[in-house]
Amino acid sequence: MNLQRLAAVLNTLVLRGAGAGVAVLFAVLVSRYLETRDAARFFLLFNISVIAAVCYRWGLDEVIIRRVASASTFEVPTLRTRLIVLSHRRVLTWTGLSLILSLGLLQPKISSALYGFTFTEALGLTVASTLIALSACAARVYQGEGRTNLATFLLNIVVPLFSLFGLLLLMAGGWRASAEKLFLLYTVIAFFVYLSVIATYRSPLSVLTRWVNSPDAADRRTDSRAANKLGGVVMAQQILGWAALLVVPTIYGAELYKGFVVAQKISTLISLVMLAINFTFSSRFAALHAERKFNELRRFIKISFFAILGASILASIAILLLRDQVFAFARVEKNMDATLVVLLFSQVLFSVASLFSVVLSMCRDENFLLISQGAINFVGVLVFFCLSYFFAIEIACVSFVLGYLALSLILGVRVRNITVA
């Protein structure tokens, strides 16, 4: 890895670190200044919107990156607009389906069975998720072009940063920041971010009405099929963590859920190096595979692996040393030390598995990814459900460690096999 590429990783790491720091600070302030019930409610709304935004994109992220990265400079402008149009078609389809399903919440029995969600809350969740998903697709185009700084800012910094500013303004004005107010603020910020991002493209909605029998329809279908498979991969990759976010408040209560969210946010800080490397080199992985430069590809993967593993271990030690101060500031009353240790260990393994997953997706091996991620994480969800009903939260979180360890081993072997010249 030459100095230029190392500088690119460090630059992305700094930006990713800033975004993660803002996200953690925002979560800690929400935990500190909102009543426990309001904080838990906001975290639930926020986490569902994040999950939904990923579902709405349904694998299109990886397709956008590798398509743009492998295109010539001459092809990029047309390809950029076409991919943005495809993202609108895909995301708005999910949006319509979500709105139809949300009508069921008008029935009190259904609403009470689903965390007491109302139709109004579901409508807000749908709007926020749609805006975040569309902005993320536009940012992935920038990532494929190598404009990683702008992509990182749009994906990881701008929304949590302005949400943090909004919360601070609410606190400074003496207003009572409820879960509903805070989520409305989050949605408004997502709306303005979407407008600012999409304004740089030719109007996707106007192109949408004309782009039905276009000459590139075959490419569109190919991209859609690949995205469908990668969407399943993303769902499988994240389902274990998402299951915990939705199950913990039901089984363990609001107070422990608040502590779990804070511990989880802290533990994700160790994955910053992995995110920076994957974000910076995903397009490079795709280009090297397309050019069949397997020796250089293996060298990149090896360097990335040891950088991620070493940095994750060092970051885990630092977080453990500072855990008491963070939990005290967030007013987490439950003892979350053991849970944090398990989550940190699982994040180290998750970071390694994520590196291998990105390599396989850039090498167009989504079939194997879908099967392996789906099978292992589905079993992990079942194990988490069972353990959470009978044991403490830290025992239930052991399912993360087992699942990500299995993924690391299986995906690592697969990467080695497909990168043999």
C-alpha positions in Angstrom: 0.0 0.0 0.0 1.7 3.2 -1.2 1.6 6.5 0.6 -1.2 7.9 -1.6 -3.5 5.0 -0.8 -2.5 5.0 2.9 -3.4 8.7 3.0 -6.7 8.0 1.4 -7.5 5.4 4.1 -6.4 7.7 6.9 -8.5 10.5 5.4 -11.6 8.3 5.2 -10.8 7.0 8.7 -10.8 10.6 10.1 -14.1 11.4 8.4 -15.6 8.1 9.4 -14.3 8.7 12.9 -15.9 12.1 13.0 -19.2 10.6 11.8 -19.1 7.8 14.4 -18.2 10.3 17.1 -21.1 12.5 16.2 -23.5 9.5 16.2 -22.2 8.3 19.6 -22.4 11.7 21.1 -25.9 12.1 19.8 -27.0 8.8 21.3 -25.4 9.6 24.6 -27.1 13.0 24.7 -30.4 11.5 23.9 -29.9 9.0 26.7 -28.9 11.7 29.1 -31.5 14.4 28.5 -34.6 12.5 27.5 -36.7 10.6 29.9 -36.0 6.9 29.8 -39.3 6.1 28.1 -38.8 8.8 25.5 -35.1 7.9 24.9 -36.1 4.2 24.4 -38.9 5.2 22.0 -36.7 7.5 19.9 -34.0 4.8 19.7 -36.6 2.3 18.5 -37.9 4.7 15.9 -34.4 5.7 14.8 -33.2 2.1 14.5 -36.2 1.0 12.5 -35.7 3.8 10.1 -32.0 2.8 9.6 -33.0 -0.8 9.0 -35.8 0.2 6.6 -33.5 2.5 4.6 -31.1 -0.4 4.0 -34.0 -2.6 3.0 -35.4 0.0 0.6 -32.1 0.1 -1.2 -32.0 -3.7 -1.2 -28.5 -4.3 -2.4 -28.2 -1.5 -4.9 -25.3 0.0 -3.0 -22.8 -2.6 -4.0 -24.1 -2.7 -7.6 -23.7 1.1 -7.9 -20.1 1.0 -6.6 -18.8 -1.7 -8.8 -20.7 -0.5 -11.9 -19.3 3.0 -11.6 -15.8 1.8 -10.7 -15.5 -0.4 -13.7 -16.9 2.1 -16.2 -14.8 4.4 -18.4 -14.7 8.2 -17.7 -16.8 8.7 -20.9 -19.6 6.3 -19.6 -19.8 7.7 -16.1 -22.2 10.7 -16.6 -24.9 8.6 -18.4 -24.4 5.7 -16.0 -24.7 8.0 -13.0 -28.1 9.3 -14.0 -29.3 5.8 -15.0 -28.3 4.4 -11.6 -30.0 7.2 -9.7 -33.2 6.5 -11.7 -32.9 2.8 -10.9 -32.5 3.7 -7.2 -35.7 5.8 -7.3 -37.7 3.0 -8.9 -36.5 0.5 -6.4 -36.8 2.7 -3.3 -40.2 4.1 -4.2 -41.6 0.6 -4.8 -40.6 -0.3 -1.2 -42.0 3.0 0.0 -45.4 2.2 -1.5 -45.5 -1.3 0.0 -44.6 0.1 3.4 -47.4 2.7 3.2 -49.9 0.0 2.3 -48.8 -2.2 5.2 -48.9 0.8 7.6 -52.7 1.0 7.1 -52.9 -2.0 9.3 -51.8 0.1 12.2 -55.2 1.9 12.1 -56.5 -1.2 13.8 -55.8 -0.8 17.6 -55.1 -4.5 18.1 -52.4 -4.6 15.4 -50.9 -1.3 16.7 -50.7 -2.6 20.3 -49.0 -5.8 19.1 -46.3 -3.9 17.2 -44.7 -1.8 20.0 -47.8 0.5 20.1 -46.9 2.1 16.8 -49.4 4.5 15.3 -50.1 5.1 11.6 -48.6 8.6 12.0 -45.4 7.2 13.4 -45.3 4.6 10.6 -45.8 7.4 8.0 -42.9 9.4 9.5 -40.7 6.3 9.5 -41.5 5.6 5.9 -40.7 9.1 4.8 -37.4 9.3 6.7 -36.3 5.9 5.5 -37.1 6.7 1.9 -35.1 10.0 2.0 -32.1 8.4 3.7 -32.1 5.5 1.2 -32.2 7.8 -1.8 -29.4 10.0 -0.5 -27.3 6.9 0.2 -27.7 5.7 -3.3 -26.5 9.0 -4.7 -23.5 9.0 -2.3 -22.6 5.5 -3.5 -22.2 6.9 -7.0 -19.6 9.4 -5.6 -17.9 6.5 -3.9 -17.6 4.5 -7.1 -16.1 7.6 -8.8 -13.4 7.7 -6.0 -14.9 10.8 -4.4 -14.8 9.1 -1.0 -14.7 12.3 1.1 -18.0 13.6 -0.2 -19.5 10.1 -0.1 -18.4 9.7 3.6 -19.8 13.1 4.5 -23.2 12.3 3.0 -23.4 8.8 4.3 -22.1 9.2 7.8 -21.8 12.7 9.0 -24.4 15.2 7.7 -27.6 13.8 9.1 -26.3 12.9 12.6 -24.4 16.2 12.8 -27.4 18.4 12.1 -29.6 16.1 14.3 -27.1 16.8 17.1 -27.2 20.5 16.5 -31.0 20.4 16.6 -31.0 18.5 19.9 -28.6 21.1 21.4 -30.8 23.9 20.2 -33.9 22.3 21.8 -32.0 21.9 25.0 -30.6 25.5 24.9 -34.1 26.8 24.3 -35.5 25.0 27.3 -37.9 23.0 25.2 -38.8 19.5 26.3 -37.3 17.2 23.7 -39.7 14.3 23.3 -39.2 11.2 21.0 -41.7 12.5 18.5 -40.1 16.0 18.2 -36.7 14.6 17.9 -37.7 12.1 15.2 -39.5 14.9 13.3 -36.3 16.9 13.4 -34.4 13.9 12.0 -36.9 13.5 9.2 -36.7 17.2 8.2 -32.9 17.1 8.1 -33.1 14.0 5.9 -35.4 15.8 3.6 -33.0 18.8 3.1 -30.0 16.4 2.6 -31.9 14.6 -0.1 -32.8 17.8 -1.9 -29.2 19.0 -1.8 -27.8 15.7 -3.1 -30.3 15.1 -5.8 -30.1 18.7 -7.1 -26.7 17.8 -8.6 -28.3 15.3 -10.9 -30.7 15.6 -13.8 -34.2 15.2 -12.5 -34.6 11.5 -11.8 -38.4 11.7 -11.6 -38.8 13.3 -15.0 -36.5 10.6 -16.6 -38.5 7.9 -14.7 -41.6 8.5 -16.9 -39.6 8.1 -20.1 -37.2 5.3 -19.1 -39.4 2.2 -19.8 -38.4 0.9 -23.2 -34.9 2.3 -23.3 -32.0 0.6 -25.2 -30.2 -0.2 -21.9 -33.1 -2.2 -20.5 -31.0 -5.4 -20.5 -28.4 -3.7 -18.3 -31.1 -2.5 -16.0 -32.4 -6.0 -15.6 -28.9 -7.3 -14.9 -28.3 -4.6 -12.3 -31.6 -5.3 -10.7 -31.0 -9.1 -10.5 -27.5 -8.5 -8.9 -29.0 -6.0 -6.5 -31.7 -8.4 -5.4 -29.1 -11.0 -4.5 -26.9 -8.4 -2.7 -30.0 -7.1 -0.9 -30.5 -10.6 0.5 -26.8 -10.5 1.5 -27.2 -7.2 3.3 -30.3 -8.3 5.1 -28.6 -11.6 6.2 -25.4 -9.7 7.3 -27.3 -7.2 9.5 -30.3 -9.3 10.7 -28.5 -10.6 13.8 -27.8 -7.0 15.1 -31.2 -5.8 14.0 -33.0 -8.6 15.8 -31.3 -7.6 19.0 -32.4 -4.0 18.6 -36.0 -5.1 18.2 -36.1 -7.9 20.8 -34.2 -6.3 23.7 -36.8 -3.7 24.5 -39.6 -6.3 24.6 -37.8 -8.8 26.8 -35.4 -6.8 28.9 -37.3 -3.4 29.3 -36.7 0.2 28.5 -33.9 0.9 31.0 -31.7 -2.0 29.8 -32.5 -1.2 26.2 -31.2 2.3 26.7 -28.0 0.9 28.1 -27.7 -1.7 25.4 -28.0 0.9 22.6 -25.3 3.0 24.2 -23.0 0.0 24.6 -23.7 -1.1 21.0 -22.9 2.4 19.7 -19.6 2.4 21.7 -18.7 -1.0 20.4 -19.2 -0.1 16.8 -16.4 2.5 17.1 -13.8 -0.3 16.7 -15.1 -1.0 13.2 -13.9 2.4 12.0 -10.7 1.1 10.4 -12.7 -1.7 8.6 -15.2 0.8 7.3 -12.5 3.2 6.1 -10.6 0.4 4.3 -13.8 -1.1 2.8 -15.1 2.3 1.8 -11.8 3.4 0.2 -10.8 0.2 -1.5 -14.2 -1.4 -2.5 -14.0 0.1 -6.0 -10.3 -0.9 -6.2 -11.2 -4.5 -5.3 -13.8 -4.5 -8.1 -11.3 -3.1 -10.6 -8.5 -5.5 -9.7 -10.9 -8.5 -10.0 -12.2 -7.3 -13.4 -8.6 -6.9 -14.6 -7.7 -10.4 -13.1 -4.8 -8.9 -11.2 -5.2 -11.6 -8.5 -1.7 -11.2 -6.9 -2.2 -7.5 -6.2 -5.8 -8.2 -5.0 -4.5 -10.8 -2.5 -1.9 -8.3 -1.3 -4.5 -5.6 -0.7 -6.7 -8.1 1.2 -3.8 -9.3 3.4 -2.8 -5.8 4.3 -6.4 -4.8 5.0 -6.9 -7.9 7.2 -4.0 -7.2 9.5 -4.7 -3.5 9.7 -8.4 -4.2 10.6 -7.5 -6.9 13.2 -4.8 -4.8 14.9 -6.7 -1.6 15.0 -9.8 -3.3 16.3 -8.0 -4.9 19.2 -6.3 -1.6 20.2 -9.6 0.3 19.9 -11.3 -2.3 22.1 -8.8 -1.8 24.9 -9.2 2.0 24.7 -13.0 1.7 24.9 -12.8 -0.6 27.9 -10.6 1.9 29.7 -13.1 4.7 29.1 -16.4 2.8 29.6 -17.2 4.1 33.1 -17.0 7.7 32.1 -19.3 7.2 29.0 -21.9 5.1 30.9 -21.9 7.7 33.7 -22.4 10.6 31.4 -25.2 8.7 29.5 -26.9 8.0 32.9 -27.0 4.3 32.2 -27.9 2.8 35.5 -27.7 -0.9 34.6 -24.2 -2.6 34.7 -23.4 -3.1 31.0 -19.7 -4.0 31.4 -20.0 -7.6 30.5 -22.3 -6.8 27.6 -19.9 -4.3 26.3 -17.0 -6.8 26.4 -19.0 -9.4 24.5 -20.1 -6.8 21.9 -16.5 -5.6 21.4 -15.3 -9.1 20.8 -18.1 -9.7 18.3 -17.3 -6.4 16.6 -13.7 -7.5 16.0 -15.0 -10.7 14.3 -17.7 -8.7 12.4 -15.0 -6.4 11.0 -13.0 -9.2 9.7 -16.1 -10.9 8.2 -17.2 -7.6 6.6 -13.9 -7.2 4.8 -14.2 -10.6 3.2 -17.9 -9.9 2.4 -17.0 -6.7 0.6 -14.3 -8.5 -1.4 -16.7 -11.2 -2.5 -19.4 -8.8 -3.5 -16.9 -6.8 -5.5 -15.7 -10.0 -7.1 -19.4 -10.8 -8.1 -19.7 -13.8 -5.8 -23.1 -12.8 -4.4 -24.5 -16.3 -4.7 -22.1 -17.8 -2.2 -22.5 -14.7 0.0 -26.2 -15.0 0.1 -26.2 -18.6 1.0 -23.5 -18.4 3.7 -24.7 -15.1 5.3 -28.3 -16.2 5.2 -27.7 -19.6 6.8 -25.3 -18.5 9.5 -27.1 -15.4 10.6 -30.5 -17.1 10.5 -29.2 -19.6 13.0 -27.7 -16.8 15.0 -31.0 -15.0 15.3 -32.7 -18.2 16.6 -29.9 -18.7 19.1 -30.2 -15.1 20.3 -34.0 -15.5 20.7 -33.6 -18.6 22.7 -30.8 -17.3 24.9 -32.6 -13.9 25.6 -35.6 -15.7 27.0 -33.7 -17.6 29.6 -30.4 -15.7 30.3 -29.0 -12.3 30.9 -28.3 -10.0 28.0 -24.6 -10.6 28.0 -25.2 -14.3 27.5 -27.6 -13.7 24.7 -25.0 -11.6 22.9 -22.6 -14.6 22.8 -24.7 -15.5 19.7 -23.0 -12.5 17.9 -19.5 -13.9 18.7 -20.4 -17.4 17.4 -22.1 -16.2 14.3 -19.4 -13.7 13.2 -16.6 -16.2 14.0 -18.2 -18.8 11.7 -18.7 -16.1 9.0 -15.0 -15.0 9.3 -13.8 -18.5 8.7 -16.1 -19.5 5.9 -15.8 -16.2 4.0 -12.0 -16.1 4.5 -11.6 -19.5 2.9 -13.9 -18.5 0.0 -11.8 -15.3 -0.7 -8.6 -17.4 -0.7 -10.1 -19.8 -3.2 -11.5 -17.3 -5.7 -8.4 -15.1 -5.7 -6.1 -17.9 -6.8 -4.6 -16.9 -10.2 
